[in-house]
Amino acid sequence: MMFKVGDAIIHPVRGAGVVTRVEERQWRGDNDIYYRIKLLGQPGTKLMVPTSAAETIGLRRAIPPSKLEEVWRVLCDTPEKLPSNHKQRYKVLEDKLYTGDVFQVAEVVRDMTWRRYREGSLTTMGKRRYEKGLRMLAGEIAAVQGIDLSDAESQIRAKLEESLPSDTTE
């Protein structure tokens, strides 16, 4: 899979970015072609990925705009039951986050939002998983729509708010 300058891409660990250059570089005596990637929401942070390792790493194109409705659907779905044991729960969440799959990342954000709603708060580790998932998801949505990260986060939070039961007291 070859990316070109301007392509919105997703790194499974680092999140969303844009390919700014494709260049040949020498490293450890070998010449290779690299993608230079500007990471969204991380000013001044650039990533160099050898084209030969892109697939192994899990570098992929951002989802097409046509898949955005499916992301919103996942966010509004009924949450999955997470293990009550915190170590098992965090393992499940980490595994989903590191797939780099936008739908699994959306599940993490949804499930942790519901957990916070039910429990009143999240543990420090739970907050980290939630925030990492939110950043990754917002990055992909921002890349797909060509908007700022903060606007993408606002859209995600609005969708999540729609899915939570409203506390109506009369």
C-alpha positions as CSV (number, residue, x, y, z in Angstrom):
1,M,0.0,0.0,0.0
2,M,1.6,3.3,-1.1
3,F,0.5,6.6,0.5
4,K,1.1,9.9,-1.2
5,V,1.6,13.4,0.1
6,G,-1.6,14.8,1.6
7,D,-3.1,11.4,2.5
8,A,-4.7,11.2,6.0
9,I,-3.3,8.2,7.7
10,I,-3.7,6.4,11.0
11,H,-0.8,5.0,13.0
12,P,-2.2,2.4,15.4
13,V,-0.3,3.8,18.4
14,R,0.4,7.4,17.6
15,G,-3.0,8.3,16.0
16,A,-3.9,10.4,13.0
17,G,-1.6,12.3,10.8
18,V,-1.0,13.5,7.3
19,V,1.8,12.4,4.9
20,T,3.9,15.5,4.3
21,R,6.7,14.0,2.3
22,V,7.8,10.7,0.7
23,E,11.6,10.7,0.7
24,E,14.6,8.5,0.3
25,R,16.9,8.4,3.3
26,Q,20.0,6.5,4.3
27,W,20.0,4.9,7.7
28,R,22.5,2.3,9.0
29,G,24.1,2.1,5.6
30,D,20.8,1.2,3.8
31,N,18.7,3.4,1.6
32,D,15.0,3.3,2.1
33,I,12.0,5.3,1.2
34,Y,10.2,6.9,4.2
35,Y,6.9,8.6,4.9
36,R,7.3,11.8,6.8
37,I,4.1,12.2,8.8
38,K,2.8,15.3,10.7
39,L,0.8,14.0,13.6
40,L,-2.5,15.8,14.2
41,G,-2.9,17.6,17.5
42,Q,0.8,17.3,18.2
43,P,2.4,20.5,16.9
44,G,6.0,20.0,15.8
45,T,5.8,16.2,16.1
46,K,6.8,14.4,12.9
47,L,7.1,10.7,12.4
48,M,9.3,8.9,9.9
49,V,8.0,5.5,8.8
50,P,9.9,3.3,6.3
51,T,7.5,2.4,3.4
52,S,8.7,-1.2,3.7
53,A,7.4,-1.4,7.3
54,A,4.1,0.6,7.0
55,E,2.0,-2.5,6.6
56,T,3.7,-4.4,9.4
57,I,3.3,-1.4,11.7
58,G,-0.4,-1.2,10.8
59,L,-0.3,2.2,9.1
60,R,-3.6,2.7,7.2
61,R,-5.6,5.3,5.5
62,A,-8.2,7.2,7.5
63,I,-11.7,5.9,7.0
64,P,-13.7,7.3,4.1
65,P,-16.4,9.9,5.0
66,S,-19.0,7.3,4.1
67,K,-18.0,5.2,7.2
68,L,-18.5,8.1,9.6
69,E,-22.2,7.2,10.2
70,E,-21.0,3.8,11.3
71,V,-18.7,5.4,13.9
72,W,-21.5,7.4,15.2
73,R,-23.7,4.3,15.4
74,V,-21.0,2.5,17.4
75,L,-20.8,5.4,19.9
76,C,-24.6,5.4,20.4
77,D,-24.9,1.6,20.7
78,T,-25.4,-0.2,24.0
79,P,-22.1,-0.5,25.8
80,E,-20.4,-3.9,26.2
81,K,-20.1,-5.3,29.6
82,L,-16.5,-4.9,30.7
83,P,-14.7,-7.3,33.2
84,S,-15.1,-6.2,36.8
85,N,-11.5,-7.1,37.5
86,H,-9.5,-3.9,36.7
87,K,-6.5,-5.7,35.3
88,Q,-8.6,-7.7,32.9
89,R,-10.7,-4.6,32.0
90,Y,-7.6,-2.5,31.2
91,K,-6.2,-5.4,29.1
92,V,-9.4,-5.5,27.0
93,L,-9.3,-1.8,26.6
94,E,-5.6,-1.6,25.7
95,D,-6.0,-4.5,23.2
96,K,-8.8,-2.6,21.4
97,L,-7.0,0.7,21.4
98,Y,-3.8,-0.8,19.9
99,T,-5.6,-2.4,17.0
100,G,-5.8,1.0,15.5
101,D,-9.3,0.0,14.3
102,V,-11.6,3.1,14.5
103,F,-14.6,1.0,15.5
104,Q,-12.8,-0.7,18.3
105,V,-11.5,2.7,19.5
106,A,-15.0,4.0,19.4
107,E,-16.2,1.1,21.5
108,V,-13.5,1.9,24.2
109,V,-14.7,5.6,24.3
110,R,-18.3,4.6,24.5
111,D,-17.8,1.9,27.1
112,M,-15.7,4.1,29.3
113,T,-18.2,7.0,29.0
114,W,-21.0,4.6,30.2
115,R,-18.8,3.4,33.0
116,R,-18.2,7.0,34.1
117,Y,-21.9,7.7,33.9
118,R,-22.8,4.6,36.0
119,E,-19.9,4.9,38.5
120,G,-19.8,8.6,38.8
121,S,-16.1,8.7,37.9
122,L,-13.3,6.7,36.4
123,T,-10.0,5.5,38.0
124,T,-6.8,7.1,37.0
125,M,-6.1,4.2,34.6
126,G,-9.6,4.3,33.3
127,K,-9.3,8.0,32.6
128,R,-6.1,7.4,30.7
129,R,-7.7,4.8,28.5
130,Y,-10.7,7.0,27.9
131,E,-8.5,10.0,27.0
132,K,-6.2,8.0,24.8
133,G,-9.3,6.6,22.9
134,L,-10.9,10.0,22.6
135,R,-7.7,11.5,21.2
136,M,-7.3,8.7,18.7
137,L,-10.9,8.8,17.6
138,A,-11.0,12.6,17.4
139,G,-7.8,12.5,15.3
140,E,-9.4,10.2,12.8
141,I,-12.6,12.1,12.6
142,A,-10.7,15.4,12.3
143,A,-8.7,13.8,9.4
144,V,-11.8,12.5,7.7
145,Q,-13.7,15.8,7.9
146,G,-10.7,18.2,7.6
147,I,-11.6,19.9,10.9
148,D,-9.8,20.8,14.1
149,L,-9.3,18.2,16.8
150,S,-11.3,20.2,19.3
151,D,-14.3,20.3,16.9
152,A,-14.0,16.5,16.4
153,E,-13.9,16.0,20.1
154,S,-17.0,18.1,20.5
155,Q,-18.9,16.0,17.9
156,I,-17.9,12.8,19.8
157,R,-19.0,14.2,23.1
158,A,-22.3,15.3,21.6
159,K,-23.0,11.8,20.2
160,L,-22.1,10.2,23.5
161,E,-24.4,12.7,25.4
162,E,-27.3,11.7,23.0
163,S,-26.8,8.0,23.9
164,L,-26.8,8.4,27.7
165,P,-30.1,8.3,29.6
166,S,-31.4,11.8,30.3
167,D,-32.0,12.5,34.0
168,T,-35.4,14.0,33.8
169,T,-36.9,14.8,37.2
170,E,-40.3,16.4,37.3
